[in-house]
Amino acid sequence: MRFDIFTLFPGIFESPLRESMLKRSIESGLLEVQLHNIRDYAEGRHQVTDDYPYGGGGGMVMKPEPVFAAVEAVLGVETTTPIVLLTPQGRVFNQQVAFELAQHDRVALICGRYEGFDERIREHLATDEISIGDYVLTGGELAALVVVDAVIRLRPGVLGDPTGAIDDSHAGGLLEYPHYTRPPEFRGWGVPEVLLSGDHARVDRWRREQALRRTWLRRPDLLERAELTEAEQAWLRQLTQEWTRKISE
Ligand code: ADE
């Protein structure tokens, strides 16, 4: 999968792409990241990429010409490649959006700086706008790295274990069950007996119940969209009733 990243600060991407999973994905040819410096496409001696906002007010705005020029030089004018603007005004990034992007073999990411983009970039160049959360970063670069990281691990061959992404927190709409590894006892804290039982059916049931319980406790909002069986829904209703009874005692 190839990402074309348009940025004023390509240096930000250097070390994250040189470590761990991203590095390995690049080395094995599963990931290609091409960084394009928007400033290289700015006209004039000073290669200006920002300007004052029409109508006044504080802050600077990213000019449209260098951004259009950069994207069109790399992708061409007619392209089917998704062009994603990283902005706190975008739809909020989640596992579902990561899956959606992972279906494409090529994705372009445009990172903003300054107070914002000229609206014409949003309207006539970008095909999608993504925010990584309800907070404002100094630019879209860290957001782009989050997107690349979350998306690339969903591509076949990137994770050592091909089922690795299936049980992920959020993959089935639930948080993941708790994990344990050796030793079986650490500072007096044991491991749930079921995990040592070797009974795979029991382990699966326990994990599912833990995932449901954990999601119910920590992120009940996720349960509204999770795929649950009738029995699971009944069990969650029962949990809620028990809980309400307990707190009203
Ligand atoms: N640029 C600045 N803040 C951002 C955010 N929360 N998500 C994506 N891009 C951003």
Boltz pocket constraint, residues with backbone or C-beta under 6 A from the ligand:
constraints:
  - pocket:
      binder: B
      contacts: [[A, 86], [A, 87], [A, 88], [A, 112], [A, 130], [A, 131], [A, 132], [A, 133], [A, 134], [A, 135], [A, 136], [A, 137], [A, 138], [A, 139], [A, 140], [A, 143]]
      max_distance: 6.0
